[in-house]
Amino acid sequence: MKKNFPIIIILICLSLIGVIYIQVNWVLTMEDNKEEELRNKVINSMIDVGQELVDHRGSTTPTLQNLRLKPASSWRPSDQFKMDLMRPPTIAEKFSEDEINEKLKKFFALRGLKDTKFEFRISSELGITNGLSSHPYEVRSPNFIKSFEDTVHNFQYIYPLQVPTGAEIEGLVPIETLCVVVPDYKSVVMKQMRFMITGVIFFTLVIISAFYVTVSTLLRQKKLSEIKNDFINNMTHELKTPLATISLAVDALRNEKVVHDRQKSEYFSSIIKEENRRMNKQVETILQAALLEKQELQLNLQPIHAHEIIRDVMENFELQLQEKSGKAELLLNAKNDLLEADEVHITNLISNLIDNAVKYSKEDHLLIKITTSNTNRNLIIRMEDNGIGMSKETIKRIFEKFYRAHTGNIHNVKGFGLGLSYVKTVVDAHHGRIRVESTIGKGTAFTLELPLMKQEHS
């Protein structure tokens, strides 16, 4: 698992990058296609509009009403004026801005561009056609000039409005062009692609989430595998030591000198009994952990006095404190220490915390200080020691099952890493809280908050 794990992570990351790359390229390709589709729709709409405008102009009979009045200064000789009278009107002269706008809207809507904004202009060129002078007329929408100048963000297309070959008015009218500008055409394309883009983003996030869950699961499995191996190693060591001691004691009891010496026999028998008790305790700890895993912690709630339990537990650790040249200070100042709790589990809780303080103490002069106080609803139990302390990383993980703080190459601290996990479970089961404060080299303090027994008022 350790060898394959980096390879699995690399493959997953490469797969994720590849999927995202393909999705981005697909979106960009779709954007290009949609832009081309928009251009084609606009161009086809302009062709239809242009054809309709040209057809309507071709059916017009030249009259005085077809001409726009010119200022007096622009009048020409009478023969030229007569020729102008005979000239058919240009599209810019015949159709108003609103009429052209409506035609463009109609054909835009027919091609699915109903809400697409546009600007337009129809203009004629200066020149002479078959001896007839052509005048520069144009009709345009209000914002055409501004839109036409921005060639970066706006799409524009120019369509020549040519008279069909062989038509009666061919050569009688100047050349005109229809120019349509679609402002900010990319936003039009994005609007058309919004559902596709939303879907791509959603499913990309789903894929990223799936990869994240996969990697997290692999990391968790790796961590559990390491914890399992540490637990097996610890358990093997914890059970192997008493078994070896019992084996040696049994061999000693078979010795003829020991058989006839009652005092030595009792000594080795007591060793066997003590090691057997120790093994039973370790097995009980493992079974207790299994029950906690299944969340089968059963509480036998009854009124108990916390001060009495603390005193009893400290008496049991008296010999161990003497071996460490240590002492305990009890400042049981709480006026109310009555809890509705499980006596066995609360006793084990206090015992585990004191056992930790003893295990992780310095070579000598161990000091354990236990103080109690009250809040309105809780009993506060603070347990301090002057031991080796813990790092910030250890504090974060101290209540994890099977976790044990690293002590370098020192193996004098024994256990399965279940004690504080059990403590946290018991505190939570009693609806309490526990906090940890620690400084490396100075010691550790555990603060318990357990709810007081509710007093019934008559």
C-alpha positions in Angstrom: 0.0 0.0 0.0 2.8 2.4 0.9 4.6 1.8 -2.4 1.5 2.1 -4.6 0.0 5.1 -2.7 2.0 7.8 -4.4 1.4 6.2 -7.8 -2.3 6.1 -7.2 -2.4 9.8 -6.1 -0.4 10.8 -9.2 -2.7 8.8 -11.5 -5.8 10.3 -9.9 -4.4 13.9 -10.2 -3.4 13.3 -13.9 -6.8 12.0 -14.6 -8.5 15.0 -13.0 -6.3 17.4 -14.9 -7.0 15.5 -18.1 -10.8 15.6 -17.5 -10.7 19.3 -16.7 -8.5 20.1 -19.8 -10.9 18.2 -22.1 -13.9 20.0 -20.6 -12.3 23.4 -21.0 -11.4 22.6 -24.6 -14.9 21.4 -25.3 -16.4 24.6 -24.0 -14.0 26.7 -26.1 -14.8 24.7 -29.2 -18.5 25.1 -28.5 -18.0 28.8 -28.1 -16.3 29.0 -31.5 -19.1 27.0 -33.0 -21.8 29.2 -31.4 -20.0 32.3 -32.6 -20.0 31.0 -36.1 -23.6 30.0 -35.8 -24.5 33.5 -34.6 -22.6 35.1 -37.6 -24.5 32.8 -40.0 -27.8 33.6 -38.5 -27.1 37.4 -38.6 -25.9 37.2 -42.2 -28.9 35.1 -43.4 -31.2 37.5 -41.6 -29.5 40.5 -43.4 -29.8 38.7 -46.7 -33.5 38.2 -46.2 -34.0 41.8 -45.1 -31.9 43.1 -48.0 -33.9 41.0 -50.5 -37.2 42.3 -49.1 -36.0 45.9 -49.2 -34.7 45.6 -52.8 -37.9 44.0 -54.0 -40.1 46.7 -52.4 -37.9 49.4 -54.0 -38.0 47.8 -57.4 -41.8 48.0 -57.4 -41.8 51.7 -56.8 -42.8 54.1 -59.6 -40.7 57.3 -59.6 -42.8 60.3 -58.5 -42.2 63.6 -56.9 -43.1 62.2 -53.6 -40.2 59.7 -53.8 -37.7 62.5 -53.7 -36.5 64.2 -50.5 -36.6 67.9 -50.7 -33.2 69.5 -51.1 -32.0 72.9 -49.9 -32.2 75.6 -52.5 -28.4 75.8 -52.7 -28.2 72.2 -53.8 -30.5 72.6 -56.9 -28.9 71.9 -60.2 -29.8 72.8 -63.8 -33.3 71.8 -65.0 -32.2 68.9 -67.2 -30.3 67.4 -64.3 -33.3 68.0 -62.1 -35.6 66.3 -64.6 -33.3 63.3 -64.6 -33.4 63.2 -60.8 -37.1 63.3 -60.9 -37.0 60.1 -63.1 -34.6 58.4 -60.7 -36.1 55.7 -58.4 -35.7 56.4 -54.7 -33.0 54.8 -52.7 -33.8 52.4 -49.9 -32.5 55.0 -47.4 -35.0 57.4 -48.9 -37.9 55.0 -49.1 -37.8 53.3 -45.7 -37.7 54.9 -42.3 -35.5 53.8 -39.4 -38.4 52.2 -37.6 -39.4 50.2 -40.7 -36.0 48.8 -41.2 -35.6 48.1 -37.5 -38.9 46.1 -37.5 -37.8 44.1 -40.5 -34.5 43.2 -38.9 -36.2 42.2 -35.7 -38.7 40.0 -37.6 -36.0 38.0 -39.4 -33.8 37.9 -36.3 -36.7 36.3 -34.4 -37.3 33.8 -37.1 -33.7 32.5 -36.6 -33.8 32.3 -32.8 -32.3 35.8 -32.2 -35.4 37.4 -30.8 -33.7 39.2 -27.8 -30.4 39.9 -29.6 -29.6 43.6 -29.7 -28.3 45.2 -32.9 -27.5 48.5 -34.6 -27.8 49.1 -38.3 -27.1 51.6 -41.1 -28.2 51.7 -44.8 -26.1 54.1 -46.8 -25.4 55.0 -50.5 -22.1 55.9 -52.1 -21.2 59.0 -54.0 -20.8 58.4 -57.7 -22.2 58.6 -61.2 -24.3 55.8 -62.6 -25.3 56.0 -66.3 -24.9 59.7 -66.2 -27.1 60.1 -63.2 -25.6 61.7 -60.1 -26.1 59.7 -56.9 -26.6 61.5 -53.6 -25.3 60.1 -50.3 -28.4 59.2 -48.3 -28.3 57.1 -45.2 -30.6 55.9 -42.4 -29.2 54.5 -39.2 -30.0 53.5 -35.6 -29.1 56.0 -32.8 -26.1 54.1 -31.4 -24.7 52.8 -34.7 -21.5 54.9 -34.9 -20.4 54.1 -31.3 -21.0 50.4 -31.9 -19.4 50.4 -35.3 -16.1 51.9 -34.0 -15.7 49.0 -31.4 -14.4 46.2 -33.7 -13.0 44.2 -30.7 -16.2 43.4 -28.8 -18.8 43.9 -31.5 -19.5 41.8 -34.6 -20.3 43.7 -37.8 -21.2 42.6 -41.3 -21.8 44.6 -44.5 -24.2 43.4 -47.1 -24.5 45.1 -50.5 -28.1 45.9 -51.6 -27.7 45.3 -55.3 -30.4 45.6 -57.9 -30.9 42.3 -59.7 -29.3 42.1 -63.1 -31.7 43.0 -65.9 -34.1 44.9 -63.6 -35.7 48.1 -65.0 -34.0 50.3 -62.4 -30.5 48.8 -62.9 -28.0 51.6 -63.3 -30.5 54.2 -62.2 -29.8 54.1 -58.5 -26.6 54.4 -56.5 -25.0 51.4 -54.8 -26.3 51.0 -51.2 -25.1 48.7 -48.3 -26.7 47.4 -45.2 -24.4 47.2 -42.2 -25.5 45.4 -39.0 -23.5 45.5 -35.8 -24.2 43.0 -32.9 -22.8 44.7 -29.7 -20.9 42.5 -27.3 -21.5 39.3 -29.4 -19.6 37.1 -26.9 -22.2 37.8 -24.2 -24.9 36.7 -26.7 -22.9 33.5 -27.3 -22.5 32.9 -23.5 -26.2 33.5 -23.0 -27.0 30.8 -25.5 -24.4 28.4 -23.9 -25.4 29.1 -20.3 -27.1 25.8 -19.7 -24.2 23.9 -21.2 -21.7 25.8 -19.2 -23.7 25.3 -16.0 -23.8 21.6 -16.7 -20.1 21.5 -17.4 -19.3 23.3 -14.2 -21.7 21.2 -12.1 -20.3 17.9 -13.4 -16.7 19.1 -13.2 -17.4 19.9 -9.5 -18.9 16.5 -9.1 -15.8 14.9 -10.6 -13.5 17.0 -8.4 -15.6 16.0 -5.3 -15.4 12.4 -6.3 -11.6 12.6 -6.7 -11.4 14.5 -3.3 -13.4 11.8 -1.5 -11.3 9.1 -3.2 -8.1 10.7 -2.1 -9.4 11.4 1.4 -10.5 7.8 1.7 -7.1 6.6 0.6 -5.3 8.9 3.0 -7.7 7.7 5.8 -7.1 4.1 4.9 -3.4 4.7 4.9 -3.6 6.3 8.3 -5.8 3.5 9.7 -3.4 1.0 8.3 -0.5 2.7 10.1 -2.6 2.9 13.3 -3.5 -0.8 13.0 0.1 -1.8 12.6 1.1 0.3 15.7 -1.8 -1.2 17.6 -0.7 -4.7 16.7 2.9 -4.0 17.6 1.8 -2.5 21.0 -0.6 -5.3 21.7 2.0 -7.9 20.9 4.5 -6.2 23.2 1.9 -5.7 26.0 0.8 -9.4 25.9 4.2 -10.9 25.2 5.9 -9.3 28.2 3.5 -10.9 30.9 3.5 -14.2 29.0 7.3 -14.3 29.1 7.3 -13.4 32.8 4.7 -16.1 33.6 6.8 -18.6 31.6 9.9 -17.7 33.7 7.9 -17.9 36.9 6.5 -21.3 36.0 10.0 -22.6 35.2 11.2 -21.3 38.5 8.4 -23.0 40.4 9.6 -26.3 38.9 13.0 -25.9 40.3 13.6 -28.3 43.3 15.0 -25.5 45.4 11.9 -23.4 44.9 9.5 -26.3 45.4 10.8 -26.9 48.9 11.0 -23.1 49.7 7.5 -21.9 50.6 8.4 -18.3 50.6 9.9 -18.4 47.1 6.9 -20.4 45.8 4.5 -17.8 47.1 6.7 -15.1 45.5 6.7 -16.6 42.1 3.0 -17.5 42.4 2.2 -13.8 43.2 4.2 -12.8 40.1 2.0 -15.2 38.0 -1.1 -13.8 39.5 -0.1 -10.2 39.0 0.9 -10.8 35.4 -2.3 -12.7 34.8 -4.2 -9.7 36.2 -2.3 -7.4 34.0 -3.1 -9.5 30.9 -6.8 -9.6 31.9 -6.7 -5.8 32.2 -5.2 -5.4 28.7 -7.8 -7.8 27.2 -10.6 -5.9 29.0 -9.2 -2.6 27.5 -9.4 -4.1 24.0 -12.9 -5.4 24.5 -13.9 -2.0 25.9 -12.6 -0.4 22.8 -14.7 -2.7 20.7 -17.8 -1.8 22.6 -17.0 1.9 22.1 -16.6 1.3 18.4 -20.1 -0.1 18.3 -21.4 2.7 20.4 -22.6 0.3 23.0 -21.5 2.3 26.1 -24.2 1.6 28.7 -24.5 4.1 31.5 -25.8 3.1 35.0 -26.8 6.6 36.1 -27.0 7.2 39.9 -26.1 10.0 42.3 -22.3 10.0 43.1 -20.0 12.3 44.8 -17.0 13.2 42.6 -14.7 14.1 45.5 -15.0 10.6 47.0 -14.1 9.0 43.6 -11.1 11.3 43.2 -9.8 10.4 46.7 -10.3 6.6 46.1 -8.5 6.7 42.8 -5.6 8.7 44.3 -5.2 6.1 47.0 -4.8 3.4 44.3 -2.0 5.3 42.7 -0.2 6.0 46.0 2.5 3.3 45.4 3.2 4.4 41.8 3.6 8.0 43.0 6.1 6.8 45.6 8.1 5.1 42.9 8.2 8.3 41.0 9.1 10.3 44.1 5.9 12.2 43.4 3.0 13.6 45.3 -0.6 14.7 44.7 -2.3 17.9 45.8 -6.1 17.8 46.2 -7.8 21.1 46.3 -11.4 19.9 46.3 -13.1 23.3 46.7 -16.3 22.6 44.9 -19.3 23.1 47.3 -21.4 20.8 45.2 -19.8 17.6 43.8 -23.0 15.6 43.3 -23.3 14.1 39.8 -25.8 11.9 38.2 -23.3 9.6 36.5 -22.0 6.1 36.0 -19.7 5.4 38.9 -17.6 2.8 37.1 -17.0 4.9 34.0 -16.3 8.1 36.0 -13.8 6.2 38.1 -12.1 4.8 35.0 -12.1 8.3 33.5 -10.3 9.8 36.5 -8.0 6.8 36.7 -7.0 7.0 33.0 -6.1 10.7 33.4 -4.0 10.1 36.4 -2.4 7.1 34.8 -1.4 9.2 31.8 0.1 11.8 34.2 2.2 9.1 35.8 3.2 7.5 32.5 4.4 10.7 30.9 6.0 12.2 33.9 9.7 13.2 34.2 12.2 11.0 35.9 11.4 12.3 39.4 9.5 14.9 41.4 6.1 14.2 39.8 3.4 16.6 41.0 -0.3 16.0 40.3 -2.6 18.7 41.2 -6.4 18.2 41.2 -8.7 21.1 41.9 -12.5 21.3 41.7 -14.9 24.2 41.5 -18.5 25.0 40.5 -20.4 27.0 37.9 -24.1 27.3 38.0 -24.7 24.0 36.4 -21.4 22.2 36.2 -18.7 20.7 38.3 -15.2 21.7 37.1 -12.4 19.2 37.6 -8.9 20.4 36.6 -6.0 17.9 36.7 -2.5 19.3 36.2 0.9 17.6 36.1 4.5 18.7 35.6 5.3 16.0 33.1 6.9 16.1 29.6 4.0 17.9 28.0 2.6 17.6 24.5 3.1 19.4 21.1 0.2 21.2 19.3 0.0 18.3 16.8 -0.4 15.8 19.6 -3.1 17.9 21.4 -5.1 17.9 18.1 -5.0 14.1 17.9 -4.9 13.1 21.6 -8.5 11.8 21.7 -8.2 9.7 18.5 -8.5 6.0 19.0 -5.1 4.1 19.0 -3.2 7.4 18.8 -0.1 7.5 20.9 2.2 10.5 21.2 5.7 9.9 19.8 8.4 9.8 22.5 11.4 9.2 20.2 13.1 5.9 20.8 11.9 5.6 24.4 9.7 2.6 24.8 9.0 2.8 28.6 5.5 4.1 28.0 3.1 1.2 27.4 -0.4 1.1 26.2 -2.7 0.8 23.2 -3.6 4.5 22.8 -7.2 3.9 23.9 -7.2 5.6 27.3 -8.0 9.2 26.2 -10.3 8.0 23.5 -12.3 6.3 26.2 -12.1 9.4 28.4 -13.6 11.5 25.6 -16.4 9.0 25.0 -17.3 8.9 28.6 -17.4 12.7 28.9 -19.5 13.0 25.8 -21.9 10.3 27.1 -22.4 12.3 30.3 -23.0 15.5 28.2 -19.8 17.1 29.5 -16.8 18.7 27.9 -13.1 18.3 28.2 -10.2 20.7 27.3 -6.5 20.2 27.1 -3.7 22.6 27.7 -0.1 21.6 27.4 3.4 22.9 27.0 6.4 20.7 26.1 8.7 20.3 29.1 6.3 22.0 31.5 3.3 19.7 31.8 -0.3 19.2 30.9 -3.7 20.2 32.3 -7.1 18.5 31.6 -10.2 20.4 32.4 -13.5 18.5 32.8 -16.9 20.0 32.9 -19.6 17.6 34.0 -23.2 18.6 34.6 -24.4 18.6 38.3 -27.3 16.5 39.3 -30.5 18.4 39.0 -32.0 19.2 42.4 -35.7 18.5 42.8 -37.6 21.2 44.5 -40.6 20.2 46.5 
